[in-house]
Amino acid sequence: MELNRAVLDCMKTLRRRIREELALDIRLSQPDAISAMLSACLASGDEETRRLGQCLAQFSERPFNLAADSAAPGKQAGQPLPVEAPGSTRPSGSVRIYRGQRVYV
């Protein structure tokens, strides 16, 4: 995705609205900033915030469907993600942490 002036303006405006409405602090430097913003837009009750989320989804070419809000409650902003089952399979090899994320080598 190309970050141009329109995309960055949309992201900054949306970030401010999300911080005011939902008290979520999303940094633009986060690797998952766009998906976090889109999830927060689904949780928002304000129509303008949802409109900005749709605009960001079009810029980033990611789906933004309002029906996904009720379909995936564990993926909403501010909700904890489900913990993996202890018996689940993981890739073999070493695990390293790079910028707070697991990297399987």
All heavy atoms as an XYZ file, in Angstrom:
802
protein
N       0.835     -1.171      0.000
C       0.000      0.000      0.000
C       0.887      1.243      0.000
O       1.873      1.315      0.725
C      -0.892     -0.001      1.246
C      -1.787      1.194      1.308
S      -2.789      1.202      2.778
C      -1.886      2.392      3.733
N       0.512      2.194     -0.813
C       1.273      3.432     -0.907
C       0.742      4.450      0.099
O      -0.458      4.681      0.184
C       1.146      3.995     -2.310
C       1.943      5.241     -2.540
C       1.791      5.746     -3.958
O       1.508      4.946     -4.844
O       1.955      6.955     -4.155
N       1.638      5.011      0.873
C       1.247      6.025      1.847
C       1.421      7.399      1.217
O       2.532      7.905      1.108
C       2.091      5.921      3.115
C       1.899      4.667      3.948
C       2.843      4.663      5.125
C       0.474      4.565      4.427
N       0.321      7.988      0.803
C       0.372      9.333      0.254
C      -0.303     10.296      1.225
O      -0.716      9.924      2.320
C      -0.257      9.396     -1.136
C      -1.668      8.879     -1.149
O      -2.346      8.882     -0.132
N      -2.116      8.430     -2.303
N      -0.418     11.544      0.826
C      -0.944     12.590      1.703
C      -2.380     12.290      2.140
O      -2.735     12.457      3.318
C      -0.878     13.926      0.965
C      -1.415     15.091      1.720
C      -0.441     15.484      2.784
N      -0.919     16.669      3.470
C      -0.163     17.468      4.145
N       1.120     17.221      4.227
N      -0.653     18.504      4.748
N      -3.209     11.832      1.218
C      -4.614     11.557      1.540
C      -4.739     10.423      2.556
O      -5.549     10.498      3.486
C      -5.382     11.214      0.267
N      -3.929      9.379      2.400
C      -3.979      8.234      3.320
C      -3.524      8.668      4.716
O      -4.171      8.346      5.726
C      -3.102      7.075      2.798
C      -3.033      5.950      3.814
C      -3.626      6.559      1.480
N      -2.433      9.412      4.787
C      -1.923      9.844      6.089
C      -2.879     10.810      6.775
O      -3.069     10.737      7.993
C      -0.545     10.478      5.937
C       0.566      9.491      5.568
C       1.867     10.232      5.323
C       0.744      8.444      6.639
N      -3.516     11.712      6.019
C      -4.507     12.612      6.616
C      -5.685     11.833      7.174
O      -6.169     12.122      8.271
C      -4.991     13.634      5.589
C      -3.949     14.701      5.301
O      -2.995     14.836      6.090
O      -4.104     15.401      4.279
N      -6.149     10.838      6.420
C      -7.263      9.995      6.875
C      -6.868      9.240      8.145
O      -7.642      9.178      9.105
C      -7.669      9.037      5.771
S      -9.024      7.948      6.201
N      -5.648      8.690      8.164
C      -5.196      7.929      9.326
C      -5.057      8.826     10.561
O      -5.442      8.426     11.666
C      -3.863      7.236      9.021
C      -3.990      6.072      8.070
S      -2.400      5.342      7.654
C      -2.009      4.498      9.174
N      -4.536     10.045     10.387
C      -4.375     10.943     11.529
C      -5.728     11.379     12.089
O      -5.922     11.405     13.302
C      -3.546     12.164     11.123
C      -2.072     11.852     10.963
C      -1.233     13.103     10.885
C      -1.401     13.785      9.544
N      -0.471     14.913      9.356
N      -6.654     11.710     11.195
C      -7.981     12.125     11.649
C      -8.685     10.978     12.363
O      -9.277     11.158     13.437
C      -8.828     12.593     10.453
O      -8.110     13.597      9.755
C     -10.164     13.126     10.899
N      -8.591      9.803     11.791
C      -9.225      8.629     12.383
C      -8.591      8.278     13.723
O      -9.286      7.944     14.682
C      -9.120      7.453     11.414
C      -9.890      6.208     11.756
C     -11.365      6.514     11.918
C      -9.708      5.182     10.655
N      -7.292      8.418     13.816
C      -6.582      8.131     15.062
C      -7.043      9.062     16.179
O      -7.263      8.638     17.314
C      -5.085      8.279     14.814
C      -4.235      8.013     16.009
C      -2.766      8.089     15.597
N      -1.967      8.260     16.772
C      -1.315      9.371     17.082
N      -1.336     10.396     16.281
N      -0.615      9.442     18.176
N      -7.211     10.336     15.854
C      -7.683     11.295     16.863
C      -9.098     10.962     17.327
O      -9.403     11.026     18.514
C      -7.657     12.711     16.282
C      -6.278     13.270     16.154
C      -6.310     14.721     15.722
N      -4.987     15.144     15.302
C      -4.673     15.503     14.070
N      -5.591     15.519     13.124
N      -3.459     15.864     13.778
N      -9.974     10.626     16.385
C     -11.364     10.310     16.731
C     -11.433      9.049     17.589
O     -12.196      8.977     18.543
C     -12.209     10.153     15.479
C     -12.403     11.463     14.727
C     -13.373     11.306     13.595
N     -14.719     11.077     14.064
C     -15.585     12.035     14.387
N     -15.224     13.285     14.291
N     -16.793     11.737     14.794
N     -10.632      8.048     17.257
C     -10.622      6.799     18.029
C     -10.103      7.061     19.444
O     -10.623      6.519     20.413
C      -9.776      5.725     17.310
C     -10.505      5.251     16.047
C      -9.476      4.556     18.217
C      -9.666      4.381     15.152
N      -9.088      7.910     19.554
C      -8.551      8.223     20.875
C      -9.599      8.935     21.729
O      -9.742      8.652     22.916
C      -7.313      9.097     20.756
C      -6.621      9.283     22.100
C      -5.422     10.196     22.063
N      -4.532      9.885     20.974
C      -3.834     10.803     20.313
N      -3.937     12.073     20.629
N      -3.029     10.460     19.352
N     -10.364      9.847     21.138
C     -11.392     10.577     21.880
C     -12.574      9.684     22.246
O     -13.066      9.725     23.368
C     -11.901     11.761     21.056
C     -10.902     12.870     20.912
C     -11.372     13.948     19.944
O     -12.524     13.865     19.463
O     -10.591     14.867     19.673
N     -13.037      8.873     21.299
C     -14.237      8.066     21.521
C     -13.988      6.830     22.376
O     -14.711      6.563     23.326
C     -14.810      7.590     20.180
C     -15.458      8.661     19.364
C     -15.948      8.106     18.052
O     -16.359      6.923     18.013
O     -15.909      8.840     17.065
N     -12.987      6.060     21.992
C     -12.785      4.748     22.604
C     -11.607      4.690     23.571
O     -11.335      3.633     24.148
C     -12.583      3.694     21.505
C     -13.700      3.615     20.463
C     -13.320      2.658     19.351
C     -14.996      3.189     21.113
N     -10.879      5.786     23.704
C      -9.702      5.856     24.580
C      -8.657      4.809     24.198
O      -8.007      4.219     25.058
C     -10.099      5.714     26.044
N      -8.490      4.582     22.901
C      -7.462      3.672     22.397
C      -6.342      4.500     21.788
O      -6.593      5.416     21.017
C      -8.027      2.746     21.320
C      -8.970      1.658     21.771
C      -9.525      0.916     20.571
C      -8.262      0.687     22.683
N      -5.110      4.162     22.135
C      -3.965      4.864     21.582
C      -3.326      3.982     20.526
O      -2.686      2.979     20.845
C      -2.963      5.213     22.678
C      -1.866      6.114     22.178
O      -2.107      6.867     21.210
O      -0.760      6.075     22.742
N      -3.528      4.348     19.272
C      -2.954      3.605     18.151
C      -1.886      4.485     17.525
O      -2.152      5.619     17.148
C      -4.030      3.251     17.105
C      -5.099      2.374     17.740
C      -3.396      2.554     15.909
C      -6.290      2.111     16.849
N      -0.691      3.965     17.435
C       0.408      4.726     16.845
C       0.519      4.371     15.363
O       0.349      3.221     14.979
C       1.715      4.414     17.551
C       1.667      4.842     18.995
C       2.921      4.495     19.704
N       2.739      4.775     21.115
C       3.645      5.351     21.857
N       4.800      5.678     21.344
N       3.408      5.583     23.123
N       0.827      5.362     14.567
C       0.935      5.141     13.127
C       2.132      4.268     12.776
O       2.172      3.676     11.707
C       1.028      6.480     12.390
C      -0.178      7.399     12.532
C       0.048      8.686     11.763
C      -1.439      6.719     12.080
N       3.092      4.163     13.685
C       4.278      3.343     13.427
C       4.062      1.862     13.756
O       4.944      1.049     13.477
C       5.456      3.878     14.236
O       5.169      3.799     15.619
N       2.920      1.518     14.328
C       2.648      0.114     14.646
C       2.507     -0.682     13.349
O       1.942     -0.187     12.375
C       1.346     -0.033     15.428
C       1.400      0.460     16.833
C       0.045      0.361     17.519
O      -0.984      0.519     16.880
N       0.060      0.124     18.808
N       3.000     -1.923     13.340
C       2.863     -2.725     12.113
C       1.415     -3.060     11.783
O       1.082     -3.257     10.617
C       3.668     -3.991     12.404
C       3.975     -3.972     13.852
C       3.768     -2.600     14.372
N       0.543     -3.096     12.784
C      -0.859     -3.429     12.541
C      -1.774     -2.223     12.755
O      -2.934     -2.376     13.107
C      -1.289     -4.580     13.445
C      -1.232     -4.209     14.917
O      -0.494     -3.267     15.262
O      -1.925     -4.854     15.709
N      -1.256     -1.018     12.500
C      -2.020      0.201     12.779
C      -3.307      0.265     11.958
O      -4.365      0.620     12.484
C      -1.162      1.430     12.510
N      -3.246     -0.109     10.702
C      -4.428     -0.014      9.836
C      -5.496     -1.001     10.282
O      -6.670     -0.645     10.410
C      -4.040     -0.231      8.366
C      -3.165      0.934      7.898
C      -5.275     -0.345      7.486
C      -2.637      0.796      6.513
N      -5.105     -2.237     10.558
C      -6.102     -3.218     10.990
C      -6.663     -2.856     12.371
O      -7.850     -3.076     12.639
C      -5.514     -4.626     10.991
O      -4.399     -4.694     11.841
N      -5.837     -2.282     13.247
C      -6.334     -1.853     14.561
C      -7.327     -0.707     14.417
O      -8.352     -0.667     15.110
C      -5.174     -1.433     15.451
N      -7.046      0.213     13.492
C      -7.970      1.326     13.257
C      -9.287      0.836     12.672
O     -10.363      1.298     13.064
C      -7.342      2.356     12.326
C      -6.293      3.202     12.954
S      -5.708      4.414     11.768
C      -4.378      5.128     12.675
N      -9.209     -0.095     11.743
C     -10.434     -0.627     11.139
C     -11.269     -1.387     12.165
O     -12.499     -1.281     12.184
C     -10.099     -1.515      9.943
C      -9.493     -0.792      8.734
C      -9.137     -1.785      7.650
C     -10.424      0.279      8.210
N     -10.619     -2.115     13.048
C     -11.348     -2.826     14.102
C     -12.010     -1.850     15.068
O     -13.142     -2.060     15.500
C     -10.399     -3.739     14.880
O      -9.877     -4.727     14.051
N     -11.288     -0.779     15.390
C     -11.848      0.230     16.290
C     -13.023      0.951     15.636
O     -13.987      1.314     16.310
C     -10.776      1.225     16.692
N     -12.963      1.138     14.330
C     -14.077      1.782     13.618
C     -15.336      0.929     13.694
O     -16.449      1.448     13.793
C     -13.715      2.029     12.161
S     -12.557      3.366     11.953
N     -15.165     -0.366     13.631
C     -16.323     -1.262     13.737
C     -16.949     -1.183     15.118
O     -18.160     -1.343     15.270
C     -15.914     -2.696     13.421
C     -15.580     -2.981     11.960
C     -15.045     -4.390     11.814
C     -16.780     -2.770     11.074
N     -16.127     -0.929     16.138
C     -16.633     -0.851     17.501
C     -17.218      0.521     17.828
O     -17.908      0.679     18.827
C     -15.516     -1.173     18.492
N     -16.961      1.501     16.982
C     -17.418      2.863     17.236
C     -18.902      3.019     16.916
O     -19.432      2.373     16.017
C     -16.617      3.846     16.375
O     -17.149      5.140     16.499
N     -19.539      3.892     17.647
C     -20.946      4.169     17.403
C     -21.162      5.425     16.574
O     -22.273      5.717     16.158
N     -20.094      6.167     16.304
C     -20.190      7.420     15.563
C     -20.158      7.151     14.056
O     -19.297      6.421     13.564
C     -19.029      8.331     15.960
C     -19.206      9.748     15.462
O     -19.739      9.929     14.355
O     -18.817     10.675     16.190
N     -21.064      7.764     13.339
C     -21.161      7.556     11.892
C     -19.965      8.140     11.152
O     -19.494      7.565     10.169
C     -22.463      8.176     11.375
C     -22.778      7.823      9.949
C     -22.987      6.338      9.732
O     -23.541      5.673     10.609
O     -22.575      5.839      8.668
N     -19.456      9.274     11.612
C     -18.304      9.902     10.953
C     -17.055      9.024     11.084
O     -16.279      8.897     10.146
C     -18.041     11.282     11.563
C     -16.852     12.007     10.988
C     -17.035     12.400      9.522
O     -18.169     12.443      9.039
O     -16.003     12.659      8.863
N     -16.882      8.411     12.240
C     -15.738      7.513     12.438
C     -15.853      6.302     11.525
O     -14.865      5.865     10.932
C     -15.655      7.065     13.907
O     -15.608      8.226     14.736
C     -14.427      6.221     14.168
N     -17.049      5.777     11.383
C     -17.245      4.636     10.478
C     -16.999      5.033      9.027
O     -16.457      4.260      8.246
C     -18.648      4.061     10.642
C     -18.810      3.308     11.942
C     -20.225      2.790     12.091
N     -20.367      2.063     13.323
C     -20.482      0.750     13.391
N     -20.480      0.030     12.300
N     -20.588      0.154     14.556
N     -17.385      6.256      8.665
C     -17.152      6.726      7.300
C     -15.649      6.859      7.029
O     -15.161      6.466      5.968
C     -17.837      8.074      7.069
C     -17.785      8.530      5.617
C     -18.256      9.943      5.455
N     -17.408     10.920      6.146
C     -16.200     11.316      5.716
N     -15.693     10.813      4.620
N     -15.506     12.198      6.401
N     -14.910      7.382      8.011
C     -13.456      7.469      7.867
C     -12.824      6.079      7.782
O     -11.853      5.873      7.068
C     -12.859      8.253      9.031
C     -13.039      9.762      8.986
C     -12.642     10.383     10.315
C     -12.227     10.359      7.859
N     -13.384      5.126      8.523
C     -12.893      3.750      8.450
C     -13.121      3.143      7.081
O     -12.265      2.427      6.551
N     -14.256      3.433      6.477
C     -14.524      2.942      5.126
C     -13.566      3.573      4.121
O     -13.081      2.897      3.208
C     -15.967      3.228      4.738
C     -16.963      2.377      5.484
C     -18.404      2.771      5.196
O     -18.656      3.822      4.627
N     -19.332      1.926      5.603
N     -13.278      4.843      4.318
C     -12.326      5.535      3.449
C     -10.930      4.913      3.574
O     -10.263      4.654      2.572
C     -12.304      7.013      3.812
S     -11.219      8.009      2.802
N     -10.501      4.639      4.799
C      -9.198      4.007      5.020
C      -9.166      2.602      4.432
O      -8.162      2.180      3.871
C      -8.866      3.974      6.518
C      -7.528      3.352      6.896
C      -6.371      4.133      6.281
C      -7.381      3.285      8.395
N     -10.271      1.883      4.533
C     -10.334      0.531      3.966
C     -10.197      0.577      2.452
O      -9.559     -0.293      1.847
C     -11.636     -0.148      4.366
N     -10.772      1.581      1.818
C     -10.633      1.711      0.366
C      -9.200      2.046     -0.010
O      -8.668      1.499     -0.981
C     -11.567      2.798     -0.159
C     -13.015      2.403     -0.145
C     -13.917      3.538     -0.573
O     -13.476      4.677     -0.727
N     -15.191      3.224     -0.759
N      -8.556      2.937      0.762
C      -7.161      3.273      0.490
C      -6.257      2.064      0.656
O      -5.350      1.835     -0.132
C      -6.674      4.391      1.411
C      -7.153      5.760      1.046
C      -7.610      6.620      2.025
C      -7.144      6.204     -0.260
C      -8.044      7.892      1.705
C      -7.581      7.467     -0.596
C      -8.033      8.324      0.395
N      -6.498      1.277      1.694
C      -5.619      0.147      2.003
C      -6.036     -1.136      1.301
O      -5.371     -2.152      1.443
C      -5.585     -0.094      3.512
O      -6.853     -0.489      3.973
N      -7.149     -1.090      0.574
C      -7.661     -2.251     -0.166
C      -7.924     -3.434      0.755
O      -7.639     -4.577      0.448
C      -6.697     -2.645     -1.284
C      -6.483     -1.545     -2.299
C      -5.387     -1.841     -3.294
O      -4.677     -2.852     -3.114
O      -5.231     -1.066     -4.230
N      -8.480     -3.128      1.923
C      -8.866     -4.167      2.884
C     -10.370     -4.144      3.037
O     -10.990     -3.098      2.932
C      -8.223     -3.918      4.248
C      -6.728     -4.046      4.203
C      -6.162     -3.929      5.569
N      -4.710     -3.876      5.494
C      -3.922     -4.161      6.484
N      -4.415     -4.499      7.637
N      -2.629     -4.088      6.346
N     -10.968     -5.293      3.311
C     -12.429     -5.306      3.468
C     -12.860     -4.599      4.745
O     -12.200     -4.698      5.774
C     -12.768     -6.793      3.518
C     -11.516     -7.459      3.971
C     -10.383     -6.612      3.450
N     -13.946     -3.875      4.645
C     -14.524     -3.183      5.803
C     -16.013     -3.427      5.744
O     -16.743     -2.746      5.041
C     -14.229     -1.684      5.746
C     -14.747     -0.924      6.941
C     -14.038     -0.932      8.122
C     -15.926     -0.217      6.887
C     -14.493     -0.236      9.227
C     -16.391      0.482      7.985
C     -15.670      0.474      9.152
N     -16.458     -4.464      6.455
C     -17.883     -4.761      6.446
C     -18.430     -4.574      7.846
O     -17.872     -5.040      8.818
C     -18.154     -6.176      5.925
C     -17.246     -7.208      6.552
O     -16.344     -6.869      7.278
N     -17.486     -8.458      6.262
N     -19.532     -3.865      7.917
C     -20.133     -3.558      9.206
C     -20.745     -4.788      9.858
O     -20.936     -4.817     11.057
C     -21.191     -2.470      9.035
C     -20.656     -1.146      8.488
C     -21.807     -0.178      8.247
C     -19.639     -0.551      9.415
N     -21.036     -5.830      9.092
C     -21.603     -7.050      9.650
C     -20.566     -7.860     10.415
O     -20.891     -8.686     11.242
C     -22.193     -7.912      8.536
N     -19.286     -7.617     10.164
C     -18.224     -8.367     10.853
C     -18.137     -7.991     12.322
O     -17.513     -8.682     13.105
C     -16.884     -8.123     10.174
N     -18.751     -6.878     12.704
C     -18.708     -6.442     14.097
C     -19.336     -7.468     15.027
O     -18.797     -7.793     16.066
C     -19.430     -5.098     14.218
C     -19.316     -4.502     15.608
O     -18.319     -4.823     16.295
O     -20.204     -3.746     15.997
N     -20.487     -8.011     14.648
C     -21.150     -8.990     15.498
C     -20.648    -10.402     15.241
O     -20.782    -11.271     16.077
C     -22.663     -8.931     15.259
O     -22.933     -9.233     13.903
N     -20.031    -10.638     14.086
C     -19.585    -11.983     13.749
C     -18.288    -12.363     14.463
O     -18.054    -13.532     14.741
C     -19.385    -12.106     12.240
N     -17.419    -11.386     14.729
C     -16.128    -11.689     15.348
C     -15.899    -10.815     16.578
O     -15.143     -9.859     16.545
C     -15.003    -11.476     14.331
N     -16.542    -11.139     17.709
C     -16.390    -10.280     18.882
C     -14.993    -10.307     19.475
O     -14.586     -9.379     20.130
C     -17.428    -10.839     19.854
C     -17.648    -12.243     19.427
C     -17.421    -12.257     17.944
N     -14.215    -11.357     19.285
C     -12.880    -11.432     19.845
C     -11.864    -10.616     19.079
O     -10.758    -10.412     19.527
N     -12.216    -10.123     17.900
C     -11.291     -9.363     17.078
C     -11.503     -7.862     17.213
O     -10.852     -7.100     16.550
C     -11.463     -9.754     15.598
C     -11.216    -11.208     15.325
C      -9.755    -11.473     15.211
C      -9.559    -12.940     14.837
N      -8.212    -13.329     14.793
N     -12.414     -7.422     18.049
C     -12.674     -5.998     18.203
C     -11.534     -5.333     18.949
O     -10.807     -5.957     19.707
C     -13.962     -5.773     18.982
C     -15.188     -6.211     18.240
C     -16.426     -5.992     19.087
O     -16.336     -5.569     20.224
N     -17.567     -6.305     18.525
N     -11.402     -4.047     18.723
C     -10.374     -3.293     19.427
C     -10.714     -3.258     20.916
O     -11.855     -3.089     21.302
C     -10.294     -1.882     18.876
N      -9.728     -3.433     21.739
C      -9.935     -3.420     23.168
C     -10.315     -4.775     23.747
O     -10.384     -4.946     24.943
N     -10.567     -5.741     22.909
C     -10.917     -7.085     23.355
C      -9.663     -7.958     23.332
O      -8.869     -7.862     22.397
C     -11.964     -7.719     22.423
C     -13.275     -6.996     22.405
C     -14.099     -7.287     23.639
O     -13.908     -8.288     24.299
N     -14.997     -6.376     23.955
N      -9.467     -8.812     24.309
C      -8.300     -9.701     24.272
C      -8.468    -10.751     23.178
O      -9.566    -11.204     22.898
C      -8.294    -10.350     25.662
C      -9.691    -10.222     26.154
C     -10.254     -8.975     25.519
N      -7.357    -11.117     22.576
C      -7.381    -12.154     21.557
C      -7.427    -13.514     22.230
O      -6.899    -13.692     23.331
C      -6.132    -12.052     20.676
C      -6.048    -10.794     19.817
C      -4.713    -10.754     19.096
C      -7.175    -10.748     18.821
N      -8.042    -14.499     21.591
C      -8.107    -15.817     22.202
C      -6.713    -16.432     22.341
O      -5.862    -16.267     21.479
C      -8.966    -16.632     21.233
C      -9.060    -15.836     19.998
C      -8.724    -14.424     20.325
N      -6.513    -17.137     23.443
C      -5.237    -17.774     23.718
C      -5.199    -19.114     22.985
O      -6.193    -19.825     22.904
C      -5.075    -17.996     25.247
C      -3.769    -18.681     25.554
C      -5.196    -16.679     25.975
N      -4.018    -19.442     22.449
C      -3.875    -20.709     21.737
C      -4.023    -21.876     22.700
O      -3.635    -21.811     23.857
C      -2.494    -20.789     21.086
C      -2.287    -19.807     19.973
C      -0.906    -19.955     19.372
O      -0.266    -21.010     19.584
O      -0.473    -19.023     18.699
N      -4.551    -22.961     22.194
C      -4.691    -24.167     23.000
C      -3.306    -24.752     23.260
O      -2.421    -24.668     22.413
C      -5.562    -25.182     22.276
N      -3.086    -25.352     24.439
C      -1.763    -25.874     24.749
C      -1.322    -26.999     23.814
O      -0.148    -27.193     23.606
C      -1.890    -26.383     26.176
C      -3.268    -26.123     26.624
C      -4.019    -25.477     25.532
N      -2.239    -27.720     23.220
C      -1.886    -28.827     22.346
C      -1.735    -28.433     20.896
O      -1.519    -29.273     20.038
N      -1.862    -27.144     20.573
C      -1.790    -26.728     19.170
C      -0.364    -26.859     18.659
O       0.600    -26.740     19.395
C      -2.287    -25.291     19.005
O      -1.419    -24.418     19.678
N      -0.251    -27.089     17.368
C       1.063    -27.280     16.772
C       1.673    -25.931     16.442
O       0.997    -25.013     16.005
C       0.965    -28.115     15.483
O       0.131    -27.407     14.560
C       0.377    -29.486     15.773
N       2.968    -25.826     16.650
C       3.724    -24.627     16.332
C       4.833    -25.001     15.366
O       5.290    -26.140     15.358
C       4.334    -24.019     17.589
C       3.319    -23.395     18.494
C       4.009    -22.581     19.520
N       3.030    -21.770     20.221
C       3.317    -20.985     21.204
N       4.545    -20.885     21.631
N       2.385    -20.275     21.787
N       5.290    -24.051     14.596
C       6.403    -24.352     13.697
C       7.644    -24.738     14.492
O       7.933    -24.154     15.530
C       6.647    -23.043     12.951
C       5.432    -22.222     13.159
C       4.793    -22.706     14.414
N       8.352    -25.749     13.991
C       9.559    -26.175     14.684
C      10.686    -25.207     14.353
O      10.674    -24.520     13.344
C       9.943    -27.591     14.257
O      10.176    -27.610     12.861
N      11.666    -25.150     15.197
C      12.780    -24.231     15.009
C      12.838    -23.242     16.144
O      12.096    -23.329     17.118
N      13.723    -22.296     16.007
C      13.881    -21.333     17.088
C      12.914    -20.164     16.915
O      12.461    -19.856     15.828
C      15.323    -20.819     17.127
O      15.604    -20.109     15.946
N      12.626    -19.541     18.022
C      11.728    -18.388     18.040
C      12.528    -17.186     18.514
O      13.202    -17.249     19.533
C      10.532    -18.628     18.991
C       9.647    -17.409     19.041
C       9.761    -19.837     18.570
N      12.452    -16.108     17.763
C      13.115    -14.873     18.154
C      12.079    -13.772     18.231
O      11.061    -13.821     17.567
C      14.195    -14.497     17.150
C      15.312    -15.507     17.124
C      16.400    -15.052     16.222
N      17.438    -16.075     16.186
C      18.642    -15.858     15.764
N      18.994    -14.667     15.333
N      19.526    -16.811     15.771
N      12.366    -12.801     19.058
C      11.478    -11.651     19.211
C      12.106    -10.488     18.457
O      13.249    -10.117     18.722
C      11.279    -11.275     20.688
C      10.739    -12.459     21.483
C      10.373    -10.061     20.810
C       9.360    -12.902     21.070
N      11.370     -9.919     17.507
C      11.827     -8.766     16.753
C      10.769     -7.685     16.853
O       9.637     -7.869     16.399
C      12.078     -9.138     15.290
C      12.507     -7.977     14.443
C      13.778     -7.430     14.593
C      11.651     -7.422     13.521
C      14.174     -6.363     13.834
C      12.045     -6.350     12.745
C      13.303     -5.821     12.904
O      13.697     -4.763     12.140
N      11.107     -6.588     17.474
C      10.190     -5.451     17.671
C       8.875     -5.885     18.283
O       7.799     -5.488     17.854
C       9.963     -4.713     16.371
C      11.203     -4.030     15.873
C      10.905     -3.131     14.730
N      12.144     -2.453     14.322
C      12.198     -1.504     13.444
N      11.101     -1.095     12.865
N      13.326     -0.952     13.132
N       8.952     -6.755     19.266
C       7.778     -7.172     20.008
C       6.948     -8.230     19.326
O       5.880     -8.574     19.799
N       7.419     -8.801     18.214
C       6.655     -9.839     17.531
C       7.497    -11.099     17.421
O       8.715    -11.049     17.301
C       6.246     -9.377     16.134
C       5.301     -8.217     16.181
C       4.777     -7.877     14.802
O       5.172     -8.477     13.813
N       3.901     -6.912     14.734
N       6.827    -12.240     17.470
C       7.535    -13.516     17.351
C       7.901    -13.777     15.910
O       7.106    -13.595     15.001
C       6.638    -14.653     17.827
C       6.380    -14.630     19.288
C       5.593    -15.848     19.694
N       5.148    -15.680     21.057
C       3.904    -15.809     21.448
N       2.981    -16.141     20.592
N       3.579    -15.626     22.707
N       9.150    -14.205     15.705
C       9.629    -14.576     14.383
C      10.118    -16.003     14.487
O      11.025    -16.304     15.259
C      10.766    -13.636     13.921
C      11.287    -14.077     12.567
C      10.287    -12.207     13.888
N       9.520    -16.892     13.706
C       9.920    -18.294     13.707
C      11.001    -18.487     12.655
O      10.788    -18.240     11.474
C       8.721    -19.203     13.426
C       7.667    -19.083     14.484
C       6.537    -18.290     14.298
C       7.787    -19.767     15.695
C       5.568    -18.176     15.276
C       6.832    -19.651     16.673
C       5.723    -18.854     16.462
O       4.776    -18.745     17.436
N      12.180    -18.954     13.107
C      13.323    -19.120     12.192
C      13.542    -20.574     11.907
O      13.425    -21.414     12.722
C      14.576    -18.491     12.824
C      15.746    -18.597     11.870
C      14.314    -17.061     13.184
